[in-house]
Amino acid sequence: MIFVNPTAYPALLFRTVLDADRVLASVVVRVTYTWDARFRVADEQVWKVSPEPWESPAGPMEEDGPFLRGGVDLFVFGRLWAAGGATRSMKVQVKAGGFLREAVATGRRTWVPDAWGGLVASEPEPFSSLPLTLAEAFGGVSTADGLPVPFPDNASGKGFHLSAEQALGRELPNLEEPDGRMRYWNDVPPVCGFGFCPRVNGARMQNGTVRDAQHNILDFRPQLFNQAYVPMIAPTLAPGEAIELIGFSPRGPVGFVLPAPPARVRLGLGERVVERALAVDQVGVECDAARVFITWRFPFRYVVREREERMCQLVEAVTS
């Protein structure tokens, strides 16, 4: 099948064979927008579509492909900001249509001795801003027999220790899930992430597979292809729905409305020609840059027929 893209938007057609006669395909379009004075298509399209992993403006991003995801990926990049200048703890929210994701940000704390010979978290220190990086989430590297033992899901974080002696005086994570906050030094809470989730992340693997009682993988789910952390996957999002971020800007809550698709997909299969709409697949917000990328997708299947002409074209949407 020939793919034609006369638009300025980064786009590719991905295909994979289903069986001897059928092909699964997806048109993937990734558009960069700005929302300074108004929400509009950016002059420079810095977020591309790639068949291989690449270094995005927000760090390493996985390759794109033909497979439909199990929901819409949401990403937020930048920093958290306390309202009023400083706080010891705050809740942040990502609202997307009817979807809500919350997290808790806390100032610097360390494990200190308690009156019973155990460890307790110190009072959090005031903070005005925190970077949205995995260094602020649970994880890190402990030691055993003099050898480093990294936490599998996040070696760059803080809070992971194999003994109370190692934990004494060390920091707790600053970013936590509301129902996964550390109470004891040997707790193993989920990694609180807002950016790209590693492919080997345990929660992502669990969410993307069907397993038996012995944890053997029986099947794969579409969620395996989601690149966001599990709490950042919205069931669905559509143009016209609002995105609101609370706690991610020193100016207070910020937001925008998801725009209409910038293009349509025109399919030609022999003499039959149809046009179809793109759907929202991913939404990534760069708060500091006032920039957004939206990944649009149209998945489809077709039957390979001998000597049939097949064409797929991206057609610029008509704006009123």
Backbone bond lengths (Angstrom), bond angles and torsions (degrees), N, CA, C in turn:
res aa  C-N    CA-C-N  psi(-1)  N-CA   C-N-CA  omega(-1)  CA-C   N-CA-C  phi
1 M - - - 1.467 - - 1.520 109.07 -
2 I 1.314 116.10 131.46 1.459 122.34 179.03 1.530 109.10 -84.08
3 F 1.337 116.61 135.03 1.460 120.83 175.91 1.517 108.93 -112.83
4 V 1.334 115.85 128.83 1.458 122.42 -178.53 1.522 108.43 -121.97
5 N 1.329 116.04 126.66 1.461 120.69 179.32 1.529 109.62 -128.34
6 P 1.323 117.52 91.32 1.467 119.79 178.84 1.522 113.41 -84.27
7 T 1.345 118.21 0.11 1.458 121.30 -179.41 1.525 110.52 -85.18
8 A 1.322 115.26 175.27 1.472 121.02 177.72 1.520 111.97 -91.85
9 Y 1.336 117.06 2.72 1.455 120.41 -176.12 1.527 111.02 -87.81
10 P 1.332 118.46 136.45 1.469 120.40 173.91 1.528 109.88 -61.45
11 A 1.323 116.51 127.05 1.467 120.43 -177.22 1.528 109.53 -157.06
12 L 1.323 115.48 148.76 1.455 122.21 176.09 1.526 109.15 -145.20
13 L 1.322 115.51 156.21 1.458 122.58 172.10 1.519 108.04 -104.85
14 F 1.332 115.99 123.52 1.462 121.39 178.93 1.525 108.64 -109.33
15 R 1.335 115.97 140.52 1.461 120.84 -178.89 1.522 110.43 -137.51
16 T 1.332 114.54 151.55 1.459 121.29 172.02 1.524 108.78 -150.20
17 V 1.312 116.50 146.83 1.460 121.79 -175.65 1.528 110.49 -79.32
18 L 1.334 116.04 130.29 1.460 121.32 174.68 1.525 111.54 -89.95
19 D 1.314 116.36 -45.46 1.461 122.41 175.83 1.522 107.87 -157.49
20 A 1.304 117.98 -162.05 1.468 121.64 -173.87 1.523 113.04 -62.59
21 D 1.346 117.87 -27.51 1.458 120.11 -174.19 1.527 114.10 -119.50
22 R 1.335 117.76 -15.45 1.462 119.24 -172.37 1.527 111.73 -113.87
23 V 1.333 113.45 146.43 1.466 121.49 -178.82 1.531 108.77 -127.91
24 L 1.316 115.77 135.53 1.458 121.85 171.96 1.523 108.03 -96.76
25 A 1.326 116.84 131.62 1.466 120.53 -176.99 1.524 110.05 -137.78
26 S 1.309 115.33 157.83 1.470 122.21 175.09 1.518 108.96 -146.07
27 V 1.331 114.79 132.65 1.459 120.08 167.66 1.526 106.76 -91.62
28 V 1.320 116.66 124.57 1.462 122.29 -179.92 1.527 108.48 -117.26
29 V 1.318 115.47 124.62 1.461 122.62 179.87 1.522 107.42 -124.82
30 R 1.319 117.38 130.13 1.473 120.47 179.33 1.529 108.42 -123.04
31 V 1.320 115.52 116.72 1.459 121.34 -174.63 1.523 110.09 -112.88
32 T 1.321 116.26 132.69 1.460 122.62 176.07 1.522 109.00 -93.71
33 Y 1.336 115.47 131.48 1.463 122.06 178.94 1.529 109.25 -122.50
34 T 1.329 115.99 158.96 1.462 121.36 169.93 1.520 107.71 -120.77
35 W 1.350 115.23 152.01 1.463 117.47 176.73 1.520 109.86 -139.01
36 D 1.349 114.65 57.98 1.463 119.79 176.44 1.536 109.35 -80.64
37 A 1.320 117.02 -81.67 1.460 119.74 175.65 1.529 110.82 -80.25
38 R 1.316 116.01 -34.34 1.467 121.40 178.74 1.522 108.33 -153.47
39 F 1.322 115.58 161.10 1.458 120.40 179.97 1.523 108.08 -83.84
40 R 1.329 116.61 120.43 1.461 120.21 -176.38 1.524 110.14 -152.94
41 V 1.323 115.88 163.76 1.461 121.09 175.33 1.524 109.03 -66.18
42 A 1.313 116.86 131.43 1.462 121.43 -177.69 1.530 110.79 -71.39
43 D 1.323 114.86 149.95 1.469 119.66 177.25 1.526 110.97 -66.83
44 E 1.327 116.05 -35.44 1.466 120.95 179.89 1.530 109.13 -109.91
45 Q 1.318 116.09 120.49 1.462 121.85 -179.07 1.539 109.34 -89.09
46 V 1.344 115.58 87.16 1.463 120.00 -172.87 1.531 112.74 -85.40
47 W 1.329 117.61 -17.91 1.464 120.62 178.31 1.521 108.04 -96.60
48 K 1.324 116.38 112.01 1.456 120.55 -173.73 1.522 111.43 -102.42
49 V 1.319 115.53 171.58 1.464 123.02 171.18 1.514 106.90 -102.53
50 S 1.337 116.74 132.46 1.457 119.22 -173.11 1.526 111.48 -138.88
51 P 1.334 117.61 136.36 1.468 120.44 174.76 1.523 112.72 -79.76
52 E 1.331 116.52 -2.36 1.461 121.83 179.87 1.529 109.10 -133.39
53 P 1.338 118.63 157.26 1.465 120.07 174.50 1.524 110.51 -56.12
54 W 1.329 116.35 146.25 1.466 119.43 -176.03 1.525 109.72 -148.66
55 E 1.314 116.44 163.47 1.455 122.77 -179.61 1.524 108.92 -90.05
56 S 1.313 116.46 100.33 1.458 122.51 -177.61 1.529 110.09 -81.47
57 P 1.339 118.45 173.08 1.469 119.96 175.52 1.526 113.38 -61.38
58 A 1.340 117.82 -15.20 1.464 121.30 -179.83 1.521 112.44 -116.92
59 G 1.331 117.01 19.98 1.453 120.49 178.69 1.511 112.98 109.44
60 P 1.344 117.31 -178.74 1.470 121.16 -175.85 1.534 111.69 -59.38
61 M 1.327 115.06 130.54 1.466 122.17 -179.67 1.521 108.65 -122.51
62 E 1.322 115.83 141.41 1.463 120.15 179.94 1.531 111.41 -67.93
63 E 1.309 113.82 163.96 1.460 120.04 176.28 1.523 110.79 -68.16
64 D 1.327 115.26 156.94 1.461 121.47 171.98 1.524 108.92 -89.16
65 G 1.336 115.87 163.03 1.453 119.13 -177.74 1.511 112.07 -161.22
66 P 1.330 117.29 -174.30 1.465 121.24 -173.87 1.523 114.64 -83.62
67 F 1.329 118.13 -12.41 1.455 119.59 -167.28 1.526 112.72 -84.60
68 L 1.322 115.90 135.57 1.453 123.32 178.61 1.524 109.24 -71.24
69 R 1.330 116.98 137.06 1.455 121.54 -179.69 1.533 110.62 -85.24
70 G 1.325 115.25 164.15 1.456 121.06 177.78 1.510 111.99 -93.41
71 G 1.309 118.14 54.44 1.459 123.47 -176.55 1.516 110.48 127.90
72 V 1.327 115.47 177.01 1.465 122.19 -177.21 1.525 109.91 -97.74
73 D 1.308 116.44 123.57 1.464 121.84 176.67 1.520 110.27 -70.55
74 L 1.328 116.18 134.42 1.460 122.36 172.58 1.523 108.73 -118.98
75 F 1.328 116.15 134.28 1.460 121.50 178.04 1.526 108.23 -131.54
76 V 1.335 115.94 142.33 1.457 121.24 172.00 1.521 107.40 -131.73
77 F 1.328 115.98 127.63 1.465 122.41 -178.55 1.527 108.81 -119.95
78 G 1.324 116.53 145.05 1.458 119.74 177.05 1.506 111.79 133.82
79 R 1.347 116.24 -124.14 1.452 121.77 -176.60 1.529 110.21 -141.66
80 L 1.338 115.10 161.66 1.455 122.33 168.30 1.521 108.07 -95.79
81 W 1.341 116.24 146.17 1.456 120.71 -179.04 1.515 110.21 -132.63
82 A 1.313 116.59 132.49 1.455 121.69 179.39 1.523 110.00 -80.15
83 A 1.318 115.77 136.51 1.460 120.30 175.34 1.528 109.09 -71.32
84 G 1.314 116.66 137.11 1.454 120.41 178.64 1.509 114.78 82.27
85 G 1.329 118.08 3.18 1.454 120.47 172.94 1.503 115.84 106.55
86 A 1.341 119.76 -38.69 1.466 120.59 -179.53 1.520 109.95 -159.85
87 T 1.315 116.14 152.15 1.457 122.77 178.07 1.522 108.59 -158.09
88 R 1.323 117.10 166.58 1.457 121.25 174.16 1.527 111.30 -97.90
89 S 1.320 116.91 -25.46 1.462 121.51 179.65 1.522 108.49 -156.94
90 M 1.303 116.82 145.26 1.456 120.66 -179.16 1.514 110.19 -152.75
91 K 1.319 115.06 156.28 1.459 121.37 175.76 1.516 108.35 -105.40
92 V 1.308 116.60 136.81 1.459 121.54 176.05 1.527 108.52 -115.92
93 Q 1.330 115.66 152.56 1.449 120.56 -175.95 1.518 111.20 -137.12
94 V 1.331 114.99 142.67 1.460 123.00 169.83 1.522 106.45 -119.42
95 K 1.324 116.36 114.23 1.452 121.69 178.82 1.528 108.15 -108.18
96 A 1.326 115.59 130.70 1.462 120.77 -179.64 1.519 107.93 -140.65
97 G 1.338 116.32 100.79 1.448 118.86 -172.48 1.517 108.84 61.88
98 G 1.328 117.33 -126.10 1.456 121.44 176.71 1.515 113.86 -90.18
99 F 1.323 117.51 5.74 1.461 122.71 -177.90 1.523 110.16 -91.37
100 L 1.344 116.63 140.27 1.458 121.80 178.24 1.515 109.92 -134.51
101 R 1.330 115.75 129.66 1.459 121.82 174.23 1.523 107.90 -124.14
102 E 1.322 117.25 128.38 1.454 122.13 -179.40 1.524 110.04 -120.79
103 A 1.318 115.24 154.29 1.460 121.87 173.76 1.520 107.88 -149.68
104 V 1.339 115.39 163.35 1.463 121.45 -179.04 1.526 108.75 -116.40
105 A 1.318 115.84 129.98 1.466 121.78 175.36 1.522 108.45 -111.22
106 T 1.328 116.90 132.99 1.462 122.58 -176.40 1.520 109.36 -131.26
107 G 1.329 115.96 146.32 1.455 120.74 177.37 1.526 112.11 -67.56
108 R 1.316 115.72 173.89 1.463 121.75 -175.64 1.528 111.12 -56.97
109 R 1.355 115.88 129.86 1.464 123.84 175.62 1.527 108.31 -134.91
110 T 1.308 115.17 151.49 1.462 119.90 175.37 1.531 108.88 -131.92
111 W 1.313 115.12 160.69 1.463 120.29 175.46 1.527 109.00 -81.33
112 V 1.340 115.57 124.23 1.464 121.12 -179.09 1.536 108.34 -126.18
113 P 1.354 118.04 157.63 1.472 120.26 -179.55 1.531 111.32 -65.23
114 D 1.333 115.38 143.03 1.459 119.44 172.85 1.538 109.56 -103.56
115 A 1.335 117.55 -177.35 1.462 121.62 -174.68 1.515 113.14 -73.83
116 W 1.333 117.95 -11.44 1.460 121.46 -176.67 1.528 113.30 -109.25
117 G 1.309 115.95 13.74 1.456 120.21 177.45 1.507 114.50 86.83
118 G 1.315 116.96 5.72 1.459 120.73 177.13 1.513 111.37 -100.78
119 L 1.330 115.74 -160.05 1.454 121.52 179.61 1.523 109.42 -122.43
120 V 1.314 114.46 144.91 1.460 121.21 177.48 1.531 108.01 -138.34
121 A 1.312 116.09 151.17 1.464 119.43 179.32 1.521 110.25 -74.75
122 S 1.320 116.36 136.70 1.456 121.06 176.97 1.526 110.02 -70.56
123 E 1.332 115.69 166.95 1.459 119.70 175.82 1.528 109.35 -64.86
124 P 1.329 117.64 138.17 1.470 118.54 -179.12 1.527 112.46 -67.88
125 E 1.313 115.13 143.34 1.454 121.00 176.53 1.531 109.60 -81.61
126 P 1.322 118.02 152.67 1.468 120.00 177.00 1.532 110.83 -65.77
127 F 1.317 115.73 148.72 1.461 121.16 175.04 1.522 108.31 -146.92
128 S 1.296 115.29 155.75 1.468 119.92 177.30 1.520 111.70 -110.27
129 S 1.342 116.96 -24.68 1.458 120.33 -177.44 1.520 109.57 -156.18
130 L 1.330 115.60 149.50 1.458 122.01 176.31 1.530 109.09 -137.83
131 P 1.328 117.93 140.61 1.463 119.31 176.30 1.525 110.98 -73.34
132 L 1.321 116.10 143.17 1.465 121.52 178.55 1.519 109.54 -85.09
133 T 1.321 116.14 67.01 1.454 120.47 -178.97 1.520 109.61 -125.30
134 L 1.325 115.81 162.33 1.453 120.45 179.14 1.524 112.61 -69.58
135 A 1.328 117.58 -12.31 1.461 120.24 175.27 1.520 111.28 -66.09
136 E 1.342 118.13 -21.72 1.458 122.11 179.75 1.526 112.52 -93.51
137 A 1.330 118.21 -5.65 1.460 122.66 -177.80 1.527 110.83 -98.06
138 F 1.324 116.02 174.62 1.454 119.98 179.76 1.527 111.11 -65.53
139 G 1.324 114.49 143.64 1.460 120.73 178.34 1.507 109.84 148.49
140 G 1.316 115.81 -151.10 1.448 120.73 178.69 1.516 112.45 116.33
141 V 1.326 115.57 -166.37 1.464 122.57 -178.43 1.526 108.51 -130.12
142 S 1.323 116.39 122.07 1.458 121.64 174.78 1.533 108.07 -102.63
143 T 1.318 117.11 -170.75 1.460 120.39 178.58 1.527 110.01 -136.61
144 A 1.313 115.93 150.98 1.462 123.36 175.12 1.522 107.97 -146.39
145 D 1.323 117.11 124.23 1.468 122.24 -177.64 1.522 111.36 55.23
146 G 1.321 115.25 36.45 1.453 120.23 177.56 1.513 114.88 78.63
147 L 1.320 117.16 3.35 1.467 121.17 -178.87 1.519 110.51 -109.15
148 P 1.338 117.50 144.55 1.466 120.10 178.88 1.531 111.08 -69.85
149 V 1.344 115.91 139.39 1.466 122.29 177.07 1.526 107.37 -126.32
150 P 1.312 118.07 96.16 1.467 119.76 -179.27 1.524 111.59 -76.12
151 F 1.326 116.17 145.58 1.454 119.94 173.88 1.529 107.74 -69.96
152 P 1.341 118.94 125.05 1.474 121.07 -169.92 1.525 114.91 -57.00
153 D 1.335 117.51 -37.19 1.462 119.70 -174.74 1.517 114.38 -87.79
154 N 1.347 117.33 -11.28 1.461 118.49 -178.82 1.522 110.44 -170.24
155 A 1.303 116.35 86.51 1.464 120.66 -179.01 1.524 112.42 -72.18
156 S 1.336 117.96 -15.68 1.464 120.26 -176.61 1.525 112.85 -93.56
157 G 1.329 118.53 2.11 1.460 120.97 -176.39 1.514 114.06 -86.87
158 K 1.338 115.43 -157.97 1.467 121.36 -178.78 1.526 109.31 -143.61
159 G 1.345 116.69 148.71 1.457 120.95 176.32 1.510 115.16 112.80
160 F 1.334 118.56 -10.29 1.464 121.19 -177.88 1.519 109.61 -91.26
161 H 1.356 116.71 118.72 1.460 122.03 179.35 1.523 109.72 -142.66
162 L 1.315 116.19 149.08 1.458 122.04 -179.39 1.521 113.01 -99.06
163 S 1.319 117.22 -3.75 1.464 120.63 176.95 1.517 108.89 -153.19
164 A 1.348 114.69 156.45 1.459 119.88 178.19 1.523 111.04 -64.82
165 E 1.328 116.25 -33.82 1.468 119.82 178.82 1.524 110.85 -61.48
166 Q 1.325 116.35 -39.94 1.462 119.80 178.70 1.526 111.37 -69.62
167 A 1.347 116.66 -32.42 1.466 120.17 -176.29 1.525 112.56 -76.28
168 L 1.334 118.14 -27.92 1.460 122.05 -175.72 1.532 111.17 -54.65
169 G 1.324 115.79 124.27 1.455 121.80 178.49 1.514 115.22 79.96
170 R 1.329 116.89 -2.01 1.472 120.18 -178.42 1.530 110.33 -93.97
171 E 1.313 115.43 159.74 1.464 121.13 -174.05 1.522 113.15 -81.15
172 L 1.327 114.78 150.55 1.452 123.05 169.33 1.529 108.57 -89.99
173 P 1.321 118.36 164.09 1.468 119.62 176.45 1.526 111.66 -66.20
174 N 1.314 116.18 149.85 1.465 121.87 177.04 1.523 112.86 -93.15
175 L 1.330 117.35 -23.80 1.466 121.86 178.67 1.511 108.69 -113.03
176 E 1.347 116.65 125.61 1.460 120.73 -177.07 1.528 110.75 -141.37
177 E 1.322 114.75 153.80 1.451 120.64 171.30 1.535 108.18 -73.22
178 P 1.344 118.51 143.80 1.468 120.03 -178.55 1.526 113.48 -56.44
179 D 1.324 117.48 -35.52 1.464 120.74 -179.84 1.525 112.48 -101.47
180 G 1.338 117.32 16.98 1.458 120.80 -179.76 1.517 112.37 -137.34
181 R 1.331 116.71 41.58 1.459 120.58 -178.35 1.528 110.73 -84.88
182 M 1.332 116.42 146.02 1.461 121.18 -179.24 1.531 110.94 -72.87
183 R 1.352 115.54 131.80 1.462 121.97 174.55 1.524 110.71 -115.93
184 Y 1.324 116.00 -30.04 1.465 121.81 -179.44 1.525 108.65 -127.29
185 W 1.341 114.87 156.26 1.468 118.92 -174.82 1.518 112.45 -62.94
186 N 1.352 118.49 -26.44 1.467 120.67 -177.68 1.525 113.34 -100.39
187 D 1.332 117.83 13.89 1.464 120.27 172.05 1.530 109.72 -64.09
188 V 1.326 116.08 148.64 1.476 121.55 176.24 1.524 107.42 -125.46
189 P 1.339 117.61 81.06 1.461 120.83 -178.23 1.527 111.08 -79.10
190 P 1.328 117.94 167.50 1.464 120.10 176.55 1.522 111.10 -68.47
191 V 1.309 115.88 153.08 1.467 121.80 176.39 1.528 108.39 -74.61
192 C 1.322 116.31 125.41 1.469 121.67 -179.15 1.521 108.62 -91.20
193 G 1.327 116.48 101.54 1.454 121.00 -175.95 1.514 112.63 -121.12
194 F 1.330 115.65 147.45 1.461 122.34 177.11 1.522 112.29 -118.36
195 G 1.333 116.87 -11.01 1.459 120.29 -177.78 1.511 111.89 -101.67
196 F 1.334 116.54 -143.56 1.457 121.92 -178.39 1.523 110.17 -77.03
197 C 1.313 116.45 130.09 1.460 121.57 179.73 1.528 109.29 -89.68
198 P 1.335 118.47 127.92 1.475 119.67 179.06 1.518 111.63 -58.43
199 R 1.314 115.27 147.03 1.463 121.30 -177.66 1.530 111.84 -60.23
200 V 1.340 117.28 -30.82 1.464 120.97 -176.02 1.527 112.13 -93.83
201 N 1.329 118.32 9.32 1.453 120.96 178.21 1.526 110.23 -59.09
202 G 1.345 116.87 133.80 1.452 121.09 -174.86 1.517 113.48 -61.05
203 A 1.345 117.53 -43.63 1.460 120.53 179.83 1.522 111.24 -65.66
204 R 1.323 116.40 -37.67 1.466 119.74 177.60 1.522 110.66 -65.26
205 M 1.317 117.12 -43.69 1.459 120.28 178.70 1.524 110.95 -63.61
206 Q 1.331 117.09 -41.17 1.461 120.97 179.68 1.527 110.48 -65.01
207 N 1.323 116.23 -42.03 1.464 121.03 -178.99 1.524 112.28 -70.07
208 G 1.320 116.33 -24.39 1.460 119.97 -175.03 1.512 115.20 -100.97
209 T 1.336 117.56 7.98 1.460 119.95 -178.56 1.525 110.85 -134.08
210 V 1.330 114.82 156.43 1.463 122.59 172.07 1.518 106.81 -106.18
211 R 1.350 117.11 127.37 1.465 120.69 -173.87 1.525 111.01 -128.11
212 D 1.322 114.80 157.19 1.462 119.48 175.69 1.524 109.54 -91.34
213 A 1.329 116.67 -174.73 1.460 121.37 -176.77 1.522 112.77 -62.97
214 Q 1.338 117.21 -23.39 1.466 121.62 178.43 1.534 111.76 -94.00
215 H 1.335 115.91 10.01 1.463 123.01 177.64 1.524 113.30 69.84
216 N 1.312 117.73 17.74 1.455 120.64 172.95 1.530 109.54 -74.76
217 I 1.324 116.59 138.37 1.465 120.79 -179.69 1.526 109.54 -76.01
218 L 1.335 115.39 122.13 1.463 121.32 179.10 1.521 112.21 -100.06
219 D 1.329 116.36 -31.04 1.463 119.77 -176.97 1.523 108.07 -161.43
220 F 1.332 114.69 169.58 1.458 120.99 178.60 1.523 109.75 -113.95
221 R 1.333 116.00 146.53 1.449 122.68 179.23 1.522 109.25 -109.89
222 P 1.348 117.69 157.49 1.473 119.83 178.89 1.525 113.16 -57.32
223 Q 1.345 117.71 -26.60 1.464 120.56 -179.57 1.530 112.83 -61.66
224 L 1.322 117.50 -17.27 1.464 120.17 177.96 1.526 110.98 -62.23
225 F 1.341 116.97 -25.68 1.458 121.07 -176.83 1.524 112.62 -93.46
226 N 1.337 117.38 -2.21 1.463 119.44 173.79 1.511 110.02 -72.18
227 Q 1.322 116.51 138.30 1.457 121.14 -178.08 1.526 113.30 -101.06
228 A 1.333 117.55 -4.01 1.460 120.97 178.43 1.522 109.87 -90.18
229 Y 1.332 115.92 161.21 1.449 120.04 171.66 1.526 109.23 -63.88
230 V 1.315 116.88 148.31 1.470 121.33 -172.03 1.523 112.75 -52.38
231 P 1.356 121.01 -43.61 1.469 119.25 178.97 1.522 113.83 -68.00
232 M 1.338 117.38 -8.86 1.466 121.46 -179.00 1.530 111.78 -105.03
233 I 1.311 117.95 22.89 1.464 122.01 177.60 1.524 108.43 -107.82
234 A 1.324 116.83 111.42 1.464 121.45 177.00 1.525 108.99 -84.48
235 P 1.323 118.55 142.88 1.466 119.79 179.80 1.522 113.07 -56.42
236 T 1.326 116.20 -44.74 1.462 120.82 178.95 1.519 108.69 -162.42
237 L 1.323 117.08 153.81 1.459 123.36 174.43 1.516 108.10 -143.28
238 A 1.314 116.48 147.28 1.454 120.76 -177.49 1.517 110.01 -134.81
239 P 1.329 117.70 155.30 1.467 120.39 174.54 1.527 110.97 -53.25
240 G 1.336 114.98 141.41 1.453 120.22 -178.05 1.515 113.69 97.12
241 E 1.350 117.52 -16.54 1.459 120.06 177.79 1.526 110.01 -83.76
242 A 1.317 115.56 150.16 1.458 121.20 -173.63 1.527 111.49 -92.99
243 I 1.327 114.88 143.52 1.462 123.20 170.36 1.526 107.17 -111.07
244 E 1.330 117.39 128.06 1.465 121.27 178.12 1.525 109.10 -132.63
245 L 1.323 116.18 132.33 1.460 122.95 179.84 1.523 108.57 -116.80
246 I 1.325 115.94 124.46 1.459 121.47 -178.82 1.524 108.43 -117.62
247 G 1.340 115.24 119.10 1.456 120.77 179.79 1.513 113.84 100.34
248 F 1.331 117.35 10.31 1.457 120.75 -175.87 1.527 113.09 -114.24
249 S 1.317 117.45 7.51 1.460 120.78 -179.14 1.524 109.23 -146.59
250 P 1.344 117.96 140.69 1.464 119.91 176.40 1.523 112.24 -66.78
251 R 1.341 117.03 -13.09 1.466 121.28 179.96 1.525 112.23 -88.37
252 G 1.338 117.42 -1.90 1.453 120.52 -177.81 1.518 111.33 102.74
253 P 1.326 118.17 -163.69 1.463 121.27 -179.35 1.528 111.47 -58.98
254 V 1.323 115.79 140.05 1.457 121.35 177.15 1.526 107.86 -130.63
255 G 1.324 115.65 157.27 1.454 117.78 179.69 1.514 112.96 -173.79
256 F 1.302 114.66 178.33 1.460 122.49 179.91 1.519 107.79 -161.65
257 V 1.308 115.73 169.77 1.463 122.11 178.16 1.523 108.25 -107.02
258 L 1.324 116.73 134.15 1.462 120.05 179.11 1.524 109.74 -61.20
259 P 1.329 116.94 127.39 1.465 120.04 -176.76 1.530 112.14 -78.42
260 A 1.315 115.03 173.12 1.464 120.57 173.39 1.520 108.97 -70.67
261 P 1.330 118.11 154.19 1.470 119.64 177.70 1.529 110.69 -56.36
262 P 1.324 117.29 140.98 1.468 120.11 -177.22 1.530 113.20 -77.55
263 A 1.322 116.36 -11.68 1.462 120.31 -176.27 1.522 109.62 -155.71
264 R 1.322 115.57 169.34 1.457 122.69 173.66 1.528 108.30 -123.11
265 V 1.323 114.76 162.89 1.457 120.33 179.56 1.528 108.59 -104.41
266 R 1.316 116.17 126.14 1.465 121.72 176.88 1.529 108.36 -107.38
267 L 1.326 116.34 119.17 1.454 122.13 -179.44 1.520 109.88 -107.75
268 G 1.323 115.24 132.56 1.453 121.35 173.80 1.514 109.72 -119.37
269 L 1.320 116.71 112.49 1.470 122.51 178.89 1.513 107.37 -120.29
270 G 1.325 115.52 95.99 1.456 119.55 -173.39 1.521 109.35 67.38
271 E 1.330 117.29 -127.62 1.460 121.20 179.53 1.524 112.55 -85.91
272 R 1.330 117.68 -8.99 1.456 121.16 -177.98 1.524 110.14 -88.15
273 V 1.337 116.45 128.62 1.456 122.97 178.46 1.528 108.22 -127.67
274 V 1.333 116.45 126.61 1.469 121.29 179.29 1.525 109.05 -133.98
275 E 1.331 116.14 155.10 1.464 121.47 173.69 1.517 108.53 -118.08
276 R 1.319 115.58 139.66 1.445 121.32 -178.30 1.534 110.14 -133.87
277 A 1.343 115.37 154.59 1.461 121.69 -178.07 1.524 111.20 -87.26
278 L 1.314 115.79 151.30 1.456 122.96 172.84 1.528 109.20 -85.18
279 A 1.331 116.78 149.29 1.461 122.16 178.58 1.521 109.98 -115.29
280 V 1.323 116.52 154.25 1.470 121.72 178.09 1.519 109.57 -69.08
281 D 1.324 116.32 127.58 1.455 122.77 -176.35 1.529 111.83 -116.08
282 Q 1.330 116.83 -36.33 1.458 122.66 179.27 1.521 108.92 -150.25
283 V 1.332 116.24 149.36 1.463 122.16 173.26 1.520 107.72 -135.46
284 G 1.321 117.10 120.80 1.459 122.25 178.70 1.516 110.46 -121.62
285 V 1.325 117.05 131.14 1.462 122.31 -176.21 1.522 109.71 -116.86
286 E 1.323 116.54 121.06 1.463 122.90 172.11 1.526 106.96 -97.85
287 C 1.321 116.23 96.15 1.468 120.13 -172.29 1.523 112.47 -61.99
288 D 1.321 116.96 -47.02 1.461 119.44 -175.69 1.523 112.06 -65.63
289 A 1.317 117.32 -32.33 1.463 121.45 -178.60 1.526 112.73 -91.24
290 A 1.352 117.53 -2.01 1.473 121.74 -175.73 1.522 110.00 50.03
291 R 1.329 113.91 48.56 1.467 119.94 -175.37 1.523 109.40 -133.63
292 V 1.318 116.55 146.86 1.460 122.95 -177.37 1.519 108.82 -134.64
293 F 1.330 116.55 141.21 1.461 118.14 165.50 1.518 108.58 -115.97
294 I 1.314 115.06 142.69 1.464 121.67 173.63 1.521 107.52 -123.52
295 T 1.320 115.29 125.30 1.459 121.03 173.50 1.527 107.54 -92.45
296 W 1.328 115.29 125.24 1.460 122.08 178.00 1.528 108.63 -109.27
297 R 1.325 116.82 144.12 1.465 120.13 -176.32 1.530 110.95 -140.41
298 F 1.331 114.58 142.60 1.462 120.73 167.63 1.528 107.93 -130.18
299 P 1.350 117.85 106.60 1.470 120.59 177.66 1.530 110.34 -90.89
300 F 1.318 116.47 145.84 1.460 119.50 177.36 1.525 109.49 -158.36
301 R 1.324 114.43 165.84 1.461 121.17 175.74 1.521 108.52 -124.43
302 Y 1.296 115.41 151.68 1.472 118.17 174.72 1.524 109.70 -147.93
303 V 1.318 114.71 157.26 1.461 122.57 179.64 1.526 108.82 -98.03
304 V 1.310 115.53 131.53 1.468 120.92 178.85 1.528 108.89 -80.35
305 R 1.331 114.65 119.05 1.466 120.50 177.43 1.521 108.87 -118.16
306 E 1.299 116.55 137.01 1.456 121.80 -175.78 1.519 111.38 -59.59
307 R 1.335 114.81 130.80 1.465 125.19 176.94 1.527 113.78 63.43
308 E 1.327 116.97 16.32 1.463 119.35 175.42 1.523 109.21 -86.54
309 E 1.314 117.01 131.71 1.462 120.76 177.55 1.531 109.05 -78.08
310 R 1.338 115.09 131.89 1.455 120.47 -179.33 1.522 109.24 -128.40
311 M 1.324 115.20 130.86 1.461 120.24 -176.23 1.527 109.29 -140.20
312 C 1.318 115.41 141.82 1.459 122.02 175.22 1.525 107.42 -130.90
313 Q 1.330 116.16 124.11 1.466 119.77 -175.40 1.520 110.35 -131.52
314 L 1.320 115.25 139.42 1.451 121.00 173.32 1.524 108.00 -88.54
315 V 1.324 115.83 126.64 1.467 120.98 -175.90 1.516 108.96 -116.04
316 E 1.315 117.36 124.80 1.464 122.25 179.78 1.511 110.44 -56.73
317 A 1.330 116.12 134.32 1.459 119.97 178.40 1.513 110.01 -70.97
318 V 1.298 115.76 147.03 1.458 122.08 178.88 1.523 107.82 -87.24
319 T 1.314 117.58 123.00 1.469 122.20 178.88 1.511 109.73 -102.26
320 S 1.321 114.84 141.13 1.457 120.01 -178.13 1.533 110.91 -88.81
